[in-house]
Amino acid sequence: MGEYATRLVVGVGGRAGVSVSEVCALVEETLRAAGLATEAVTALATLDAKTGEAGIAGAAERFGVPLIGYPAEELAAVEVPQPSEAVREATGTPSVAEAAALAGGGELLVPKRRSAAATCAVATAQAHDLRHHGDAEVLDAGGALVDLAVNVRSDTPPEWLKRRIADSLGDLAAYPDGRAARAAVAGRHGLPVERVLLTAGAAEAFVLLARALGAVRPVVVHPQFTEPEAALRDARLRVRRVVLKAADGFRLDPAAVPEDADLVVVGNPTNPTSVLHPADTLAALARPGRILVVDEAFMDAVPGEREALAGRMDVPGLVVLRSLTKTWGLAGLRIGYVLAEPEVIARLAAAQPLWPVSTPALVAAEACVAPAALAEAEAVARQVAVDRAHLLAGLAEFEEITVSGVAEGPFVLIRVAGAAEVRTRLRALGFAVRRGDTFPGLDSSWLRLAVRDRATTGRLLQALDHALALAAR
């Protein structure tokens, strides 16, 4: 298996007498179109009654992988995105290819594709850990590691914000009153207060969106922050994925999103790719009857917040999420907000518990959207752009490292041979970086690096040079 291979299972179906060449051609074309490596295939899977089909068995032999057969009743219990009653009547399962690909517990990467006499679908060999977050890289490290795994800005919160929060502690005997903070957020974006909902961080917003809006056909654009999909799955929704390709710079084509999707989630700039999608591209995803969720948690790290949709009222169904935890270092305080049409805000608010945001968090929200704070955030964003350019220039010196897409956020996604070993060696050298294989669409060859000041980046690049040299031995 190649250095960059994602472990894959290809589900295969076929009519009686299908040839080896037709099955192989379909599988190879499907993998190539998805930017996946043929050598990454660990098994072909099908209905057990079809394991004796010469074309399917021969294809597994040609790929040099085992052929796994599943009973029809087991495949019938697997939920698939493209069920067919005709296939169910003929085989006992609504989709041989998709159900066989998913039967091992992985995640579907490529839905069913067809040739004249064959079908195939591609899934990961095992599910991604959607609950893994960057803080896991530094937990229990006791401050011994330079944290490049978490995207919260270093040396935060600033002293003025700490004082504002500390001053609010005298008001803890009273129940929280969010009216002033809500009005401040609305004013910051030029919106009526009815379009604003304050939340305990973006994580609460994802849960509310999954449970309160009645979506039945959600789609998540990957690679991106995994919490939205985890929340949708926790709400017992079947999530379809649109997986963007590194070969395309992780750019989004609105046509790739299924027309029947009634809820679409996309990040901008996207974690972990750092790609900033054009606002017009995202707005093109809007449809009557569809909720379009744009996670702008890192938008205030983009100079001028160009391509932002926050504050737009001309995009139907638009929901924008913002977080105040990244730029201001408030991850432990939990504060964020939702911008959406009043009807959507009302439904989300009805699903919230009473007093969901604490008094200190409300004070922080009001402070962080004040004019002086916005000016400071803009200055920080411009410095981040300079520091990111320095990091990218240093990474370009390593022939072993590839950066896919144009980075616009406070982090950079890199691809490197032997990434797991490099990550371990960087840890031994004092640096924690984020593994990439827990993000759907990425594998173990990817690492995410937070952008830090030039001095920290210089030390990282030296450590990276050492780690790559050791890994090459």
C-alpha positions in Angstrom: 0.0 0.0 0.0 1.3 3.5 -0.9 2.4 6.1 1.6 -0.8 8.2 1.1 -3.3 5.4 0.8 -6.6 5.5 2.6 -7.8 2.0 3.5 -10.7 1.4 1.2 -13.4 -1.2 0.6 -15.1 -1.3 -2.8 -18.6 -2.8 -2.9 -19.3 -4.5 -6.2 -22.5 -5.8 -7.8 -23.0 -7.2 -11.3 -25.3 -9.0 -13.6 -24.7 -12.7 -14.4 -21.8 -13.0 -16.8 -20.3 -9.6 -16.1 -16.7 -9.6 -17.3 -13.5 -9.1 -15.2 -12.5 -6.2 -17.5 -15.8 -4.4 -17.0 -15.7 -4.7 -13.2 -12.0 -3.6 -13.1 -12.6 -0.7 -15.5 -15.5 0.6 -13.4 -13.7 0.3 -10.1 -10.5 2.0 -11.5 -12.5 4.9 -13.1 -14.5 5.4 -9.9 -11.4 5.6 -7.8 -9.6 7.9 -10.3 -12.5 10.3 -10.5 -12.6 10.5 -6.7 -8.8 11.1 -6.4 -8.4 7.7 -4.6 -5.5 5.3 -5.1 -6.1 1.8 -6.5 -3.5 0.4 -4.2 -5.5 1.7 -1.3 -8.2 -0.9 -1.9 -8.0 -3.6 0.9 -11.0 -5.7 -0.2 -13.8 -6.1 -2.7 -17.2 -6.8 -1.0 -20.4 -8.1 -2.5 -23.5 -10.3 -1.9 -22.4 -13.8 -0.9 -24.4 -15.2 -3.8 -22.3 -13.2 -6.2 -18.9 -14.3 -4.8 -18.9 -17.1 -7.4 -19.5 -14.7 -10.2 -16.3 -15.0 -12.4 -16.2 -11.3 -13.2 -16.3 -10.2 -9.6 -14.0 -12.9 -8.2 -11.6 -12.3 -11.1 -11.6 -8.6 -10.4 -10.6 -9.2 -6.7 -7.8 -11.5 -7.9 -6.6 -8.9 -10.4 -6.5 -6.2 -7.7 -4.8 -8.7 -5.4 -7.3 -8.3 -2.5 -9.8 -10.6 -0.8 -13.4 -10.8 -1.9 -15.8 -10.6 1.1 -19.3 -12.0 0.8 -22.3 -10.9 2.9 -25.7 -12.6 3.4 -28.6 -10.7 1.8 -30.3 -10.2 5.2 -27.2 -8.5 6.6 -26.9 -6.2 3.6 -30.6 -5.4 3.7 -30.1 -3.9 7.2 -27.5 -1.4 6.0 -28.9 2.0 5.2 -27.8 3.2 1.7 -28.1 6.5 -0.1 -29.5 5.1 -3.4 -31.9 2.2 -2.6 -33.6 0.4 -5.4 -36.8 -1.6 -5.0 -36.0 -3.5 -8.2 -32.6 -4.5 -6.8 -34.2 -5.5 -3.5 -36.6 -7.8 -5.2 -33.8 -9.4 -7.2 -31.2 -9.7 -4.5 -32.8 -9.1 -1.1 -30.9 -5.8 -0.5 -31.7 -2.4 -1.9 -28.1 -1.8 -3.2 -25.5 -4.5 -3.3 -22.6 -2.2 -4.0 -23.3 0.5 -1.4 -24.5 -1.9 1.3 -21.4 -4.2 0.8 -19.1 -1.2 0.9 -20.6 0.0 4.2 -21.1 -3.4 5.9 -17.7 -3.3 7.5 -18.6 -0.1 9.5 -16.8 2.5 7.4 -17.9 5.7 5.8 -19.2 6.0 2.2 -16.8 8.1 0.1 -18.3 7.4 -3.4 -22.0 6.5 -3.9 -23.0 3.8 -6.4 -21.7 4.2 -9.9 -22.8 2.0 -12.8 -21.5 0.6 -16.1 -23.6 -1.5 -18.5 -23.5 -4.7 -16.3 -21.7 -3.7 -13.0 -22.1 -1.3 -10.1 -19.6 -0.2 -7.5 -19.3 2.0 -4.4 -16.3 3.0 -2.2 -16.1 3.3 1.6 -13.4 3.7 4.1 -12.4 0.4 5.8 -13.3 1.9 9.1 -15.2 5.0 10.4 -13.4 8.3 11.1 -13.3 9.4 14.7 -15.6 12.4 14.5 -15.2 13.2 18.2 -11.4 13.7 18.0 -10.3 17.3 18.5 -6.9 19.0 18.5 -6.9 19.4 22.3 -6.4 15.6 22.6 -2.8 16.2 21.3 -1.9 18.3 24.3 -4.0 16.9 27.1 -1.9 15.7 30.1 1.2 17.3 28.6 1.5 19.7 31.4 2.4 22.6 29.2 5.5 20.8 28.0 4.5 21.0 24.3 4.3 23.9 22.0 0.6 23.7 20.9 0.2 23.8 17.2 -2.7 21.3 17.3 -5.4 23.7 18.6 -6.4 26.7 16.5 -7.0 29.1 19.4 -4.7 32.1 19.2 -1.8 32.0 21.6 -1.3 34.5 24.4 -5.1 35.0 24.8 -7.4 36.2 26.2 -5.9 39.7 26.2 -5.6 41.5 29.5 -8.4 44.0 28.8 -10.8 41.1 28.1 -9.8 39.2 31.2 -10.6 42.3 33.3 -14.0 42.7 31.7 -14.8 39.1 32.4 -13.4 39.3 36.0 -15.5 42.4 36.6 -18.7 40.4 35.7 -18.2 37.9 38.5 -19.9 40.2 41.0 -23.1 39.7 39.0 -23.2 35.9 39.3 -26.1 35.9 41.8 -28.5 37.1 39.1 -29.7 35.0 36.2 -28.0 35.9 32.9 -29.6 38.6 30.8 -28.5 38.3 27.2 -30.3 41.3 25.7 -27.3 43.7 25.7 -25.0 41.1 24.2 -27.5 40.1 21.6 -28.1 43.7 20.6 -24.3 44.3 20.4 -23.9 41.3 18.1 -26.8 42.4 15.9 -25.3 45.9 15.6 -21.9 44.5 14.7 -23.4 42.8 11.7 -26.1 45.3 10.8 -28.9 42.9 11.6 -32.1 43.1 13.6 -31.9 41.3 16.9 -34.5 38.8 15.8 -31.8 37.4 13.5 -29.3 36.7 16.3 -29.1 33.7 18.8 -26.3 33.5 21.4 -25.0 30.0 22.1 -22.6 28.2 24.3 -20.0 28.1 21.5 -20.6 26.8 18.0 -20.9 23.2 19.4 -24.3 24.0 20.9 -25.4 25.6 17.6 -24.6 22.3 15.7 -26.7 20.3 18.2 -29.6 22.8 17.9 -29.5 22.7 14.1 -29.4 18.9 14.0 -32.4 18.6 16.4 -34.7 21.6 15.9 -35.1 22.1 12.2 -36.5 18.8 11.0 -33.9 18.1 8.3 -34.2 14.6 6.7 -31.6 14.8 4.0 -28.5 16.6 5.4 -25.2 16.9 3.5 -21.9 17.9 5.0 -19.1 19.2 2.8 -15.8 17.5 3.8 -13.0 17.8 4.8 -14.2 20.1 7.5 -14.8 20.3 11.3 -16.4 17.0 12.3 -18.7 18.2 15.1 -21.6 19.1 12.7 -21.7 15.6 11.3 -21.4 14.1 14.7 -24.3 16.2 15.9 -26.4 15.2 12.9 -25.6 11.5 13.5 -26.5 11.8 17.2 -29.9 13.1 16.1 -30.3 9.8 14.1 -30.0 11.4 10.7 -28.3 9.7 7.8 -25.6 12.1 6.6 -24.4 12.3 3.0 -21.0 13.7 2.3 -19.5 15.8 -0.5 -15.8 15.1 -0.3 -13.6 17.8 -1.9 -10.4 16.7 -3.5 -6.8 17.7 -2.7 -6.1 17.6 -6.4 -8.6 20.4 -6.9 -7.2 22.5 -4.1 -10.3 21.5 -2.0 -12.3 23.9 -4.0 -16.1 23.6 -3.9 -18.3 23.0 -6.9 -21.9 23.7 -5.9 -23.1 21.2 -8.5 -21.5 18.5 -6.4 -24.1 19.0 -3.6 -27.2 16.8 -4.2 -30.3 18.9 -5.3 -32.5 17.2 -2.7 -30.4 18.1 0.3 -32.5 20.1 2.8 -29.6 21.0 5.0 -26.0 21.7 3.8 -23.1 22.4 6.1 -19.8 23.9 4.9 -17.0 25.7 6.7 -15.5 29.0 5.5 -12.6 29.3 5.8 -12.6 25.6 6.2 -11.0 23.7 9.1 -8.7 21.8 8.4 -7.9 22.8 4.8 -7.7 26.6 5.4 -9.4 27.1 2.1 -11.6 30.2 1.8 -14.6 29.6 -0.6 -15.9 32.6 -2.6 -19.1 34.0 -1.0 -20.9 33.7 -4.4 -20.0 30.0 -4.6 -21.6 29.4 -1.2 -24.6 31.5 -1.9 -25.2 29.4 -5.0 -26.0 26.5 -2.7 -29.1 28.2 -1.4 -32.4 26.7 -2.5 -36.1 27.0 -1.5 -36.7 24.7 1.4 -33.0 24.2 2.2 -31.1 25.4 5.2 -27.5 26.5 4.2 -25.2 26.4 7.2 -21.9 28.3 6.8 -19.5 27.9 9.7 -17.5 31.1 9.9 -15.7 30.3 13.1 -12.4 31.5 11.6 -13.6 34.3 9.4 -12.4 37.0 11.8 -8.9 35.7 11.2 -9.3 36.7 7.5 -8.2 40.3 6.8 -11.3 42.3 5.9 -13.5 39.2 6.4 -13.7 38.9 2.7 -16.1 36.3 1.4 -18.1 36.5 4.7 -21.8 35.9 4.5 -22.5 37.1 8.0 -24.9 40.0 7.8 -26.4 39.0 4.4 -30.2 38.9 4.3 -30.6 38.2 0.6 -29.6 34.5 0.8 -32.7 32.3 1.5 -32.2 29.8 4.3 -28.8 31.1 5.2 -27.5 30.2 8.7 -24.1 31.6 9.7 -22.3 30.4 12.8 -19.6 32.5 14.5 -17.3 31.7 17.4 -15.6 34.1 19.7 -13.3 31.4 21.1 -10.6 31.3 18.5 -9.3 34.8 18.1 -10.0 35.8 21.7 -8.9 32.5 23.4 -12.3 31.8 25.1 -12.6 28.1 24.4 -13.1 27.5 28.1 -15.9 30.1 28.4 -18.0 28.7 25.5 -19.5 31.6 23.5 -20.7 31.9 19.9 -23.7 33.0 18.0 -26.1 32.1 15.1 -27.2 34.5 12.4 -30.3 33.4 10.5 -33.9 34.3 9.5 -36.1 35.1 12.5 -38.2 32.0 12.0 -35.1 29.8 12.2 -33.7 31.7 15.2 -37.1 31.2 17.0 -37.0 27.4 16.4 -33.4 27.1 17.6 -34.1 29.2 20.6 -37.1 27.1 21.5 -34.8 24.0 21.7 -32.3 25.8 24.0 -32.4 25.2 27.8 -33.1 28.3 29.9 -30.1 30.6 30.4 -27.8 28.7 28.0 -25.0 31.4 28.1 -23.4 32.4 31.3 -23.1 36.0 32.5 -19.3 36.1 32.0 -19.8 34.7 28.4 -22.4 37.4 27.6 -20.0 40.1 28.9 -17.3 38.7 26.7 -19.6 38.6 23.7 -20.5 42.2 24.1 -16.8 43.2 24.6 -15.6 41.3 21.6 -17.9 42.9 19.1 -17.1 46.5 20.2 -15.4 48.7 17.7 -12.0 48.7 19.5 -12.1 44.8 19.7 -13.0 44.6 16.0 -10.0 46.8 15.1 -7.8 44.6 17.2 -9.1 41.5 15.5 -8.4 43.0 12.1 -4.8 43.8 13.1 -4.4 40.2 14.4 -5.8 38.9 11.1 -3.3 40.9 9.1 -0.4 39.6 11.3 -1.7 36.1 11.0 -1.5 36.5 7.2 2.2 37.6 7.5 3.0 34.8 9.9 1.3 32.2 7.7 3.3 33.4 4.6 6.5 32.8 6.7 5.3 29.3 7.6 4.4 28.4 4.0 7.7 29.7 2.7 9.5 27.5 5.2 7.4 24.5 4.4 8.1 25.0 0.7 11.8 24.2 1.4 10.9 20.6 2.2 10.5 18.4 -0.9 8.7 15.8 1.2 5.9 18.2 2.1 2.9 19.3 0.0 0.3 22.0 0.8 -2.9 21.5 -1.1 -5.2 24.5 -1.6 -4.6 28.2 -0.8 -4.4 28.6 2.9 -6.3 31.7 4.2 -7.0 30.7 7.8 -4.8 30.6 11.0 -3.7 27.1 10.2 -2.1 25.1 7.3 -2.8 21.6 6.1 0.2 19.6 4.9 0.7 16.2 3.4 3.9 14.3 4.2 5.1 10.8 3.7 5.2 8.9 7.0 3.1 11.7 8.7 2.3 9.5 11.8 5.9 9.0 12.5 6.8 12.6 11.8 4.0 13.7 14.2 5.4 11.4 16.9 8.9 12.7 16.5 7.7 16.3 16.6 6.1 15.5 19.8 9.4 14.2 21.2 11.0 17.4 20.0 8.4 19.5 21.9 5.7 20.3 19.3 2.1 19.0 19.2 0.5 19.0 15.7 -3.0 17.8 14.7 -3.4 14.5 12.9 -5.5 14.6 9.8 -6.9 11.1 9.5 -9.9 11.8 11.7 -11.3 14.2 9.0 -13.4 12.5 6.3 -11.6 12.9 3.0 -8.2 12.8 4.6 -5.9 10.0 5.6 -2.9 9.4 7.8 -0.6 11.3 5.5 -2.1 14.7 6.6 -1.1 17.0 9.4 -2.6 20.4 10.4 -0.3 23.1 11.8 -1.5 26.2 13.6 0.0 29.5 12.5 2.2 31.0 15.2 4.7 33.9 15.4 7.9 33.8 13.4 10.1 32.7 16.3 7.9 29.7 17.1 7.6 28.9 13.4 11.4 29.0 13.1 11.8 26.5 15.9 9.0 24.3 14.3 10.8 24.2 11.0 14.0 23.1 12.6 12.2 20.4 14.5 10.4 19.4 11.3 13.7 19.1 9.5 15.1 16.9 12.3 11.9 14.7 12.3 11.9 14.2 8.6 15.6 13.2 8.7 14.9 10.7 11.4 11.8 9.3 9.6 13.9 8.8 6.4 16.4 6.5 8.1 
